[in-house]
Amino acid sequence: MQEICSFVLLSKTDSKLTLPPLPRRGLGRGRLGRGLSTFICAFTLISIGAHAQSSVNTERRYLSGKGCDDMVEWDFYCTGGNNSGRWTKIGVPSCWELQGFGTYQYGMRFYGKAFPEGIADEKGMYKYEFYLPAAWNGKQIELVFEASMTDTEVKINGRKAGEIHQGGFYRFTYDVSDRIFFGDTKNLLEVTVSKESSNAGVNLAERRADYWNFGGLYRPVFIVAKPAQNISRVAIDAQADGSFTAGCYLNKTLEGARIKTVITDRHGKKIAEATSSVRTGSDYAIVRLHADSPDLWTAETPNLYTARFILSGRGGEVLHEEVQKFGFRTIETRESDGLYINGVRVNIRGVNRHSFRPESGRTLSKVKNIEDVLLIKSMNMNAVRLSHYPADPEFLEACDSLGLYVMNELSGWHGKHETVVGQKLVREMVIRDVNHPSVIWWSNGNEKGWNTELDGEFHKYDPQRRPVLHPQGNFGGYETMHYRSYGESQNYMRLPELFMPTEFLHGLYDGGAGAGLYDYWEMMRKHPRCVGGFIWVLADEGVKRTDKNGFIDNVGNFGADGIVGPHHEKEGSYYTVRQVWCPVQVMNRHIDATFDGKLQVENRYDFLNLNSCRFAYRYVQLPTAEDTGMEMKVLEQGEVRGGDIPAHETGEVRIPAAVRGANALMLTITDTFGRELFTYSYRLEEVPCPVPAMGAVPSREETVDDLMIHAGGKVFVFSKRDGRLKYVRIGERTIHLGNGPRFIAARRADRSLDQFYNHDDPDAEKKKTTYSTFEDTGRFCGFDVEEADGKITVTAGYRLGNFDKAVWVITSDGRVSLDFHYNFSGVVDLMGVMFDYPEELVLSKRWVGDGPYRVWQNRLHGPQLGVWENEYNDPVPGESFVYPEFKGYFAHVQWMSLHTQEGVIRIWNRTPDSYIGVYQPRDGRDALLYTLPGTGISVMKVIPPVRNKVNTTDLVGPSSQPKWVDGEQKGSIILCFE
């Protein structure tokens, strides 16, 4: 027979606490066993009872893992799709598709339809058994779901926990105090999650959108235990002047209750306290106190404080303690003026962000949320928009502690929530996130997915009354229209509302994001009514498909919008954004070997003095093409502190003058936290070109078809038909760099010859992503060959066309210098000279110049001067994510070595303002951005800009416009074949 023991404990206030009986285990049936049993039970209950009485804090116990890195297995049954129709196991939290269940589905296919045929509407049924501490008996027990997609029905121990929850991105809670067991009695949790909602508004707002639709318990599930009488929630309003107000809501009325509030700084030092009474008959108290000269919270100075709220009863006994982190700061939207934080007008440098990883979908972890915040800040951004739903609380905590301004968004894409459900969701979002100082705005849906009946709901729960916005709309004093062209943006900034596009410069593939950003930002930051804006989007939303052998699926061009790839692979625009939005701008446009050490700097911080930053300088020698190493030789280096230059001001920082023999200056600026802001690089003088070595005098021979020059063990074969180099022979090897130099020029195919859109061409709209080449109708006039001073000069002359002449000087060691002359008058997007070389034979390239990323005409910022190397790659944008790309146009190249299966081709560029082209950049398979003409290995005077998904190049600002060219153009290179 099982023996039962019980114990009655009297508290200090003489209130009786009866603990539940516990079964005796593992002892004999005799008198000694029974005595030990009674003693152990009594001792245990005294300990538990004392702990229960003294534990007045909120306690949390996870039933799932805390994120994708520590999932807990639950029983699971999926009703449709992959691995359906049987009970098995699944990790929680997770999106069930990424665990191999159900059906992958992207929202756009069923856009605008609430209940369409063919929709993936499987359900997931979960079961999980768990125990709760006996000490929790008598407490208020809450079952909390951080989020679930989407309709969620919950049973606990066979009884409904409450009503079905609808809406896939919100924390929802059930009070299950009367449905739960404690101690050794097992609890059974049963959850049914419907991937589709029975509510039309939920489906239209959250499921018919331009992002992946997942199903499942994708954020944590946990139990919260509070004392029976407790503080239910707190809403804080802490202003920059030190005033602190908090609304404290109790779970029930409590006569004679008081709330003591203690504020401590990050070192645990108390800076203020006050005690407030709960009004008679009320479940609510207002706490007011004042902190003298607090350290203020901004994205640049993320100073946090801790508030302890201590609820005591009529007799002074402590009933509950609640702890909240917060920051002192004031938000003001000044009409037709700007956004002010703590009285200072700020510029928003923001990005849109999905909660996402390829292997886990929307399920993240604390570490991954912090990674995202650090990634955003590494681009010198100061703001993030949570598109298009509230993020994990850990993400907001990271924004609080690391410093980002946050736009927190009610879910909605183009559809909107109906009012009844929407009211619940607004409440759930705001009461969860109201105390985060990083939250600056609430947004009510997205792109006409606004239910205007919900606009007034946000401030019911937010004592700070933060601005409420309609992204893509004109509301709340903010004009936030998406993807306006450069000219349209200028015009709208003349209107009274604050201009802050919540999406601009769409980052599809290698377009957008950085392309055109310099033009936009120079315009935006100088305009008195512009607050800033948010680039679309942080990262590609590519899923690693469990049903397609791990293929990263961006759904064509739908998910491939990121500044970085799905695993945060850095694209070229990452560095462009980093430079353009660097808060410390070095304004010296030209630094050379005569540099006196005076740096003209602009402090674009909103709050920090430049003396919070460090300037590390290195005067270096860059390697020559013949050097085999990749190292730069440092001649002198050091570090200085930034000058006393207040925010929004300009001034001077001094470093030592240029060092003799150095051909480059590297200047790395770090912020007050030691984080690199950007490394500026400057060419002081050219890396020396090779000096020809004397050897046997070059010779020539001719056939009917060819002119051949013998020099340094090499044979250069020129065509008598067109005057171009055909190939180079080195012993038994042949290097096929040939069919050049020849003129290449092209314009966007939908343009007229006068630059503008060609309205006379009925097919112009179809041609806006293609390019038309200009035909060179010139004629070869023959060779002029001169032998003198141990070298041979071959001049190939042309007439009646664009290419005028090529002057080849071949020295006795087999090196070649080439001067070329061509002419063009007209409008072009691409222009230069080119050679052919079989792309399939190229292995790698190494160069001194800007890198390692390619540039576009409207994305020149970001790459840095240095010595770079990468192997050949040919990634398909949106499908493979190898960066930096091998192909494209490269700026300020001094020399480049192409390593091929046939040998090495070295090119020294003696025209600094020319670009070296390595084949043509590749667009995605759908060719939404560009289809460029083949340019082989080229020396380009004009390179093309790149468009974004929404705007063609002529709509993205001055740097994106075609070039008007008139007259003779020249270039000069040196070639060596090994």
N, C-alpha and C positions, 0 to 999 in steps of 0.2 A: 504494500500500500504506500503510495507517495505521501510523504509528510509535507505539510505546509507550515511555513512560519510567517509571522507578520510582526510589524513594529509600528508603534505610534511615537512620533517625534513632535515635541513642543518647540516652537520657534521662540526667538527672543521676545516676540510680541505676543506670545501665548496663543498664536493661531495654530490650529491643529492641522497637521498634514498626514494623511493616511496613505501609506505606500501600498502598492499591489502585492499580493502574495507571490512568493517565488518558490518554485519546485526545488526539493532537495535532490542533489545528484551525487552519485559516486560514493556514498557512505553506507556503512553496514546498517542492519536492521536492529542492532542491539542498543542498549541504553547509552553506551559511550558514543555510538554513532549518532543517536538522536540528540545527545547533548552537544556534540561538536556541531551538528547541523544547526541546532538552535543558536549556538554561539556565533558561528560563521555568518548565518543569516542576519543576526542582530548587528554584528560588526559591519557587515556590508551595507546594511540599510542605514546605519548611522552615517557611514561615509557618504553614501549616495544622497541621503537626505540633507546632510550638511552642504554637499556640493549643490544640490538643487536649490537650497535656500540662498546660497551665496552667489549662484550664477544668475545674475540679473541682466547679463548681456544677451543680445541676439546671437543664436547659434545656428550654424548651417551644416547640413550633412548631405553630400552629393549621392544621388542614386545612380547617376550616370558618371562618365568622365567629365572633366572640366573643359575638354575640347577635343580636337581631332587627334591629339598626340597621346591621349590616355583613355580611349573609349572603354566602356564597360559593356560586356555582352549581355543582351537581353534576349528572351525568346521572341521570335518574329515570324509573322506569316504575311506574305504579300499576295494580293488577290489577282494580280495581272502582270504581264510582262515577264522579264527575265526572272528565273528562279522562283516562280510563283507557285501557289497551290500546295505548299507544304510548310509545316512548322520547322524552323531552323533557328540559327542565331544571327544577331546583327550587333555591331558596335553602336553604342549610343554615347554621345551625340553623333549623328551622321546624316547625310543625305542618302537615302536608300539606293539611289541609282549608282552612286560611287562605291557602294558596297556590293554591287552586282545584282540588284533587284529592280523590278519595275521597268519603266520605259523612259529613255532620255527624250526630253521635249524642250524645244525653244519656243518662247511665247509668240513670236511674230507669225507663225504659220496660221494661228487661229485669231489673229488680230480683230478686235471689235466684236467678237461673238461671245456671248456669255456662256451658252451651253451648246457648243458645236458638236456635230457628229465627228467621230474619229479621234476625239481628244483622249489623251492618256489619263484615265480617271481611276487608276488602281488605288486601293486602300492598303494601309499597313496596320497590322494588329500586333501590339506589343504586350508582353507580360514580363513582370519582374517581381521577385520576392525579396523582402528585406526586413530587417529588424530595426527597432529604435530603442534608445536607452531607456531603461526603467525610470531613470531620473527625470525623463521628460514628461512623465505622467502628470497631468494637472496644468501643463503649459498650453499655450495656444500653438497649434501645429498647422503650418501652412505648406501645402504642396505647390511648388513653383515650377513652371515651365518657362525657360528663358525665351523660347520661341518654338513654333511648330508649324509645318506647312502641310495642310492649312487647317481645314475644319478638324477640331480635336475633341473627341469624346473620352471622358476619363471616368473610370470606376476604381474605387479603393475598397478592397475587401467585399466586393460584390455589390457595393452601393455607388450610385452616381456621386461624383465629387461636386458636381454643379452643372451649369448649363454648358452646352457645346461652345467652344471658343472658335471664332472665325477671324481670320486675319493672320498672315503668316510671319510677321516680323516683330512680335510684341511679347513682352513678359506678361503672363497671366497666372493668377494665383487662386487656389481653392483653400478655404478653411476646412480642414479635415479633422479638427480636434475630436469630433464625436464619431469618427469613422476609423480610427487608428488604434493599433495595439502596441503595447510596450513590452520591454523585457524579452522573454524567451518566446513570445507568441509572434508568429510570422505574419507579415502583411503581404497582401497580393495587390499589385498595381496593374491595371489593365487599361490600355490606351488604344484607341482606334483613330488613326490619322487618315483623312481623305485628301488625296492630292488635289482634287478639285473641290471647290466650295459649292454648297447649295445656295449661296447668296450670289446673285448676279453681280452686284457691285464689287465684291471681293475678287471675283474672277476678272472683271474688266480692269480693276485697279492694279492687281498684283500678278495675274497669270497671263494676260494678253499683252505682254510687254517685250521690249527688245533686250531680253536677257533670259538665261536659263530658268526653267521651272523645275524645281526639285520637290521631293516629298520627304517627310520624315521629321523625327525629333532631332533637329539639326543643331540646336543649342542645348546647354545642360538642363538637367532636371534635378531638383534638390528639395530637401525638406528644411524649413525654417522653424525653429522653436523660439518662442518668446514667452516671458512670464504671462500669466493669465491676464493681468492688467498691464498694458504696455503702450508705448508710443507707436502708433501705426505707421506714420510717415512724417517727414519734416520737409518744409519748403523754405529755402534760405534766400535772403536778399541782402548781400553784403556789398556796400558801395565803396567807392574809392576814398570817400572822406572818413572812412572808418566806422560808419554807422552799420549796424548789423540788426536785421530783423528776421525772425524765423517763425513760421506758422507750424505749431506742433499739434498733430492730430492724434488723439487717443483712439484705441479700439473700442472704448465704451466710456460712458460718463463715469466720473469718479469725483465724488464730493470731497472738497478739502485738499485736492491734489495740488502739488507744486512741481515746477520744472526748473531745475538749476542748469544753467548753461555755462560751460567753461571753454574758453578758446585758448589753444596753445599753438605756438609756432612750430616750425619744422624741427627745432631742437628740443621740443617738449616744454618750453618755457611758457608759463601762463601769462597771457597779455590782457585778458579781460574775463569777467564773469558777472552773472546776474541771475536772479531768481524771479520767476513769474508764477502767478497763481492761475489755475484753471478756473474759469468763471463758473459760478454755481449753475448746476444743471447742464453744463456744456461738456463737450468732448474735445475742446480746442483751446489752445493757449497761444498768445503772441509773446514772443521773447524779443526784447529790445535791449541792446547794449551798445557800447562804443569802444573801439580800439584806437589808441593814439598812434598816428603816423604808421599805419601798417605798410608792409611791403606789398606792392600792388601786383595783381596778376595781369599779364599780357602774354601774347605768344612769344615775345622776346624775353620776358621775365616771368616764367611760370611759377610764381611764389604761391605755395599752398599753406593753408592753416587747417587745424582740426578742431571741430566743435563737438563736445561731449554733452549730450542732453540727458539729465538724470531726473527720472520721474520718481517722486516720493509720495507716499500716502499721507493721510491726515495726521498720523502720529509721527511722521518724519521718516518712516521706514523706506528704504530704497526699494522700489519695485522693478525698475527697468532702466537700463542705460543704452543709449543709441549713439553711435559715432558717425560723423560725416566729415569728409574733406571738402574744402571750398576755397575760394579765392576772393579777395576784395578787388572789385573792379566795377566800373560804371560803363554802360552802353548807352550811347545817344545817337539817334538818327536825326540829324539836323536837316530840316526841309531845304531842298535845293542847295545843299552845302556839302554834306559828307557824313560818313560814319565816324564817330568819335569814341575811342576807348580811353577812359580816364582823362577826358578832356583833350585828347590829342587826335587829330584827323589821321586815319590810317589808310594805307593802300593794301587791298586784298590781292594776294598772289596765291590763287587757289587752284585746286584740282578736284574733279569728281572721282569718287572711289566706290567700287563695289566691294562687298565682303566676299572674298573669293580666293580659292586655290584649286589648281587642276585636279589634284588627287582627292580633295575633300569638299569641293563645291563651296557652299556657304558656311560650312563648319570650320571654324578657325580655333585658335588657342590664344592664350595670353601672349605667348612668344610671337606668334604670327601677327597679332594685332600691333604689338610694339614694332615689329619689323616694318609694317606698313607706315607707321608714323615716322620712323627713322628714314625710310625711303623718301617720303614726301618732304621731310625737312632737309634731306640731303640735296634736293633740287632748289633749296632756298625759298620754298613755298612757306606761307604762314597760315594757310587756310585749307579746309577740305569740306566738300559737300557730300553728305551721305546719300548717294544716289542708289536706289530711289526708295529707301526704307531706313529705319533706325539700325545702327550697327550694334555689335556686341558691346556690353558695358565696359569690357576691358579696353576696347579701342578708345572710348571716351576717357577712361582713366589715363591712358597713355597720352592723349591730347592734353589733358589737364597738366600732367607732370612734365611733359616734354615741350609743350607749347604749340598748339595749333588752334586757330579759330574754326569753329564747327558750325555748319548749317545742318540741322537735324530735320529729317524729312518724313512726313506722313507718307506711307506707301501710296503709290499711284503713278501711272505712267501717262497714258492718254485717257484711260478710264478713271472713274472716281468712286470712292466709297459712298454708299447711301448713308443718310444722316444718322440713323439709329446705330448701325455698326460703327460708323466713323466716329461718333461721339465717344464710344467705348475705347476705340483705338487711340484717339487723341489723348484721352485720360491716361491710358496705360503708358504711352510714350512719355508724356510730360512728367508724370509723377516719378517715373524711373530716372529721368535724366535732368530734372529741374536744377539740381544742385551742382552740376558740372559747370565750372567757370568757363570752360572752353566753348560751351554752347552759346552762340551769339544770335542766331536766328532760328526760328521754326519755319519750315516751308510746308504748305498745304498742297501736297501732290506735285505733279509735274506736267508741263506742256498741255494745259487745259484739262488736266486730270484733277481739277480743283472742285471741291464741293464748297461753295461759298457759304453755305449754312454752317460750316464748321469753323469759319474764321474766328468767331468769338469764343470758341471752346478752349483755345490754348491758354488764354490769360486767366481762365477760371482756376488753373492749377499752378500758374507761374506768377509769383508776386513781383518778379523783375519785369514782367510785361515786355519780353523780348520782341523784336520785330517779327511779324508774320508775313511771309512772302508767297507769291505765286510764281514759281520758276517758269520762265518764258513769257511772263505777263507783266503788267504795269500795276503794281499794287503795293500798298504800305510805304509809298514814297520811293520805291525802287523800280526802275525800268530794267528788266532782266531778260529781254528777248535773246533767243539763242541764234548763234551763227550769222549775225549780221555781217555784211561785207565791211571792208575797211571804210569805204566812203559812207555807208549807211550808219556805221558806228559814230563817225565824226558828226553826222547830222543829228543823231539822237542825243548826243552829248550837249547839243545846244538847247535842248528842251529842259523844262524845269525839274523833272525827276532825277534822282540819283541814278547814274548808269552803272550797272553791275551785271553783265551777262553771266547767268549761272551755268551756261555752256558756251564755249567758243573754241575755235581752232580744233576741229574734230581730228583726232590722231590716227585715222585709219592707215594701216600699213606704215609706210615711211613718209606719209604726208601729214599735214596739220601739225598740231602741238608746237614744235619748234619752228616750223616753216611759217614765216610771216610774223612770228612773235615779237621780234625786235621792233618792227614797224608799229604793230598794234600797241605794244607797251609804251613806246616813246610817245605815242598819241595819248594813250589812256592816262599815264601817270602825270602828265602835264595839264590835263583838263580839270578845271575846278569842280566839275560835278561828277567826275568819274571816281567810283569807289574801288574799282579793280574788277576781277572776274575769275572764273573757274574754267580751266581747260578740260576738255573731254578727251581722254579719261586716263586714269592712272595706269592700269594694266590690262593686257588682253584677257578676255574672259574665256579662255580655252580649256575645255574639259578633257581630262585624260580618260578616254572611253574604255571602260572595262569590257565592253562588248565588241571592241574593234582593235584588240591587241595593243592598247595603250596609245592609240593615235590621239594627238591633241586636236580637238574639234572646236574650231572657232565659228562653225556654221557659216562657212564662206567668209563674207566680209562683215557679218553681224557682230562677232565678238572680238575682232582683231583691231581694236581701237586704241590700244594702250601706248603710253610713252615708253613703257617697258613691256616685255613679253609676259606670258602667263606665269613663268617662274621668275619674273622680275629681271629677265635678261635686258640689259640696258641698250636701247636703241640710240641712234645719233641725237635725237631730239632731247634725250635726257640731259645731255651736256649743254645743249643750246639753252634749255630752260634754266639750267644751273648758272650759266653765265649771265643771261639777260636779267634774271631775277636775283642776282647776287646783291646783297644789301651794301656791299662795299665795291664801288665802281672805280677802277683806275682809269682816269680820263686821258692819260698820255696816249696820243694816237700813234706817234712815231718815236721809238727809242732806238738809238744806234750806238755805235762805238764811242761817240762823244758824250754819252749820257752823263749828266752831272749828279745823278742820284736823287733828284727832286721828283717825287711822285705827286701828281695832282689827283686828288681823290674826292669822291662824292659819297657822303654818308647817307644812304637811303634807308637806314633803320628809321623806325618811327619813335623809338624810345632810347635806344642805347647810344652812348657816346662812343666814338671810334677808338678811344683809348681802351676799350674793352677787348679789342682785337689785337692779334699779333701778325706781323709781316715777316715771313721767312724768305730770304733771298738766296739765290745761287747763281753765280756767274760760271758758265760752263762752256766747254768745248764739245761740239757735236762731232760724232765720228764721220769720217769720209767714207765714200763708197767702198774703198779697198779695205777698210777696217772690218774685221770679222766679228767683233763684239757688238753688244747692244748698249754698252754703258756710255754715259756722258761723263766726261772728265770735269770734276768740280774744281775750279780754280780758287774761288772764294765763296764763303757762305756765312750766314749769320741771321740774326733775328732782331727786330725792333718792335716796340709797341706802337700802335696807332696813335696819332696825335690827338690833342684835345679838340675834337671836332664834334659838335652836338649833332643829334639826329636832324636830318633834312638840310644839313649845311655842307659846304665844301671847304677844303683846306689842303695842306701839304704834309706829306710824310717823307722823311729823309732816310735814304739808305746810302751806303758807299757808292762812289762813282764807278762807272764801268771799268773793268779790269782788262789790262792789256792782254790780248790773246784770246779773250772770251768771244765767242760768236753768238751766245744766247744768254738771256736773263730769264730765270724762272722765279716767279714771285707767288708764294703760297700764302693765302690769308686764312687765318683760323679765328673762330669766334671765341666768346668768353668761356665756352664749355670745351674748348680744344677741338672743335669740329671744323674740318676744312670747308671753307665757303667756296673757294675756287682757286685754281692756279693759273695766273696770267703768264703768258710766255711771249718773249720778244726776240726777234732776230736782230742782233747787233751788227753782224756782217756775215757775208756768205761763207759757207763751208768751201774751202779751196777746191777748184776744179783740178783734174789731173794735168800734169805737165807732160807733154809728149816725150817719149824716150826715143833717142835716135837709133836707127838700125839701118837695114838695107833699104835703099831708095825704092819707093813704090814703082810699080811698072803697070803697063796696061796692055790689053789685047782686045781685039774686036772680032765678032762674028757678024753674020748677016743680021742677026736679031739682037745681039747683046753687046754692051760695053762692059769689060771686066777689069777691075783694078786689083792688083796683087800688092798686099802690104802686111807685114807682121805675121806671115803665115795664114793670112785670111784672103779670101777672094770675094769682092763685092761685085755683084752682077746687077747691071742696070739694063732696063729694056729700052731698045731704040725706038720702040713703037710709041711709048707714052712718057719716056724719061724717068720712070719711077724705079726705085730700088726693088728688085725682085726677091733676092735672098742673099745670104752670106754663107760661104762655105769655109769651114775650119777643118782642114784635113779631110777625114772621111765623113764629118758631120755637116749638116746643113741647118742653119737657123732661118726660119721662114718669116722673119719680119720683113714684109715687103708690100708691094702694091701701094707705095707711098713715097713721099708725102703727097696727099691729095686733099683738096679743099672739101670741107663738109659744112653745110649750114642748113638750118631747118627752122620753121615757124610752126606754131600751133595750127592745126589744119582747119580749124573753124574760123580763123582770122582772115580778113582781107589783107591785101598787100599794104594797106595803110594802117595796120595794127588792130583795127576794130572788128567786132563780130561781123561776119560776112552774111548780111541779110539777103544777098543775091544768090546764095547757095542754099537750095532747099534741103540739103543734107548736112548743113553746118552743125546742127545740134548733135548729130551722131558722131561728129569728128572732134569733139571738144577735148578728148583725151588722147588724140593721135597727133602726129607731127608730119608735116610735109617737107621734104628736102628740096633745096634749090639745085637745079641741074647746072653743072659747070660745063659750058660748051666750048671751052678753050681748046686750042690746038697746040700740040708739042712742036716746037720749032727746031729741035736738035740740041746736041751737046756742044759746049765749048770747053775744051780740056787744056789745062795749063800745068806744066811741070816746072817747079822752082823751089829752091831751098829745102830739098829733101821731102817734098810733099806734092801731091797731085790735087788740083782743084778742078772739080767737074761741075759745070753750071748747066742746069737743065732749064731752057727757056720756053715760055708759053706766050700765046697772044689770043686776043678776042674772048677771053674768059675771066674767071675769078682768080685762078692761080697764075702768078706772074713768073716766079722763078724759084728754083732750089739750088743753093750753092753748097756743094759738098767739098770739104777739105779733108783729105785722107792723108794721115801722117805715116811715117815709116813704121811705127809700132802697131799700126792697124786701128788706131782710134780715128773717129770721124766726128768732125763738127759740121753741123747743118744749119745754115741760115735760110729761112724761107720767107717769101713775100707773096701776099695775095691782096686782092682788093674786093670790097663789097660795099654797096650802098643800098640800104633798105632796112627793114625791120626783121630781127631774128631773135629766136629763143636759144639758139645753139650755133656756135661758129668756131672753126679752127681747122687744123690739119690732122690727118690720121694715117695710120698704117694698119695693115692687116696682120694678125698673128693667130694661129689656130688656138681658140680658147681651151680646147680639150687637152692641150699640151702644157698648160701653165700649172705650176706647182705652188708657188708662193711669191710674195713680194716683200721687199724691205726698202724703207725710204726714210729720208730726213725731210720733214715738212710738217704740216698740220695733220693730226691724226688722233687716234687710229681710225676715226670715222670719216666717211665721205661727206661732202657738202652739196648743197643746192644753192642756186643763186639767192634764194630767200632764206637760207639757213646756213650762214657762214660762221655764226658764233658757236662756240662749244669746243671744237677740236683744238688741240694745243700743239705747239711746236715741240718736236722731239724726234727720237729715232724709233721707228715702229716696224713691226713685222707681223704678217699673218698668212696662213695657208689659204689656198684657193677654197672658196666655198660659193655655193649658188643657192641660197635658201629661197624657198617660195614664201613670200610674205603671208602671214596668217596660218601657215602650215608647218614651217620649220623656223627655228629661232636662233640661228647662229649669228652672233654679232661680235665685232663689227663685220659688216658685209665686205667681201673682197672687192666687189666691183663698184664703180661709180667714179665721181670726179673728186680730186684731192687738191687742196689749196696749199699754196706757198711751198710746193715741193722743190727742194734744192737738188736732190738726186733720188733716183729710184732704181732698184735692182729687181728685175723679173727673173725668177728661177723657173726654168722650164725643163721638159724632158730632153730638149735639144741642146741646152746650155743656158748661159746667163746673158741677159740683155740689160745693160746699164744705161740709164738715161740721166744726163745732167741738164737741168732746166736753167737756161741763162736768161729767161724772161720772167722775172719774179711775179708779175701780175697775171701770168698764165696758169691754167690748171692742167694737171696731168690726168687724162681720162684712162681708166682701165675697163674697157668694154662698157656696156650700158647698164644702168641699174635695172633691176628686175621688179616688176609690179606683180600683184597677185594674179591668180589664174583668170579672174574676171576682168582684169585690166580696167579698173574703175578710175585709176589716177592718171596713168600715162602709158603710151606705147612709143618709145623713143627709137629713132633710127640707130642702126649699128654704127658705132664709132671706133671699134677696135682699140688700139693703143693710140692715144691722141694727145695733142697739145692744143688746149682750147682757150680761146679768148673770151667766149661767152658760153656759159653753161646754163641749163634750163632751171627755172624755179620748179617747185612742186606744189600741186594743189592739195586741198584736203577733200574729204568725202562730200562736203556740202558746197564749197566755193571753188570755182575755177581760179586759175592763177591771177587773172586780171582783177579779181575781187579781194585780193589778200594784201594789198598795200603796195607802196612804191617799189620795194625790192623785188616784187614778183612780176613787174612789168617787162615786156620784151625790150630789147635794145635797138635803138636807132643807130646804125653804123654807117659811116660815110668815109670812103677813101682807103688808102693803103694800110695794111696791117703787116707787122713783122714779128718774127719769132726766131729763137736760136736755141739749139740743144746740142749736146755732145753725146755720141753713141759709142758704146764699146761692147763687143761680142766676145764671149769667153766660152 
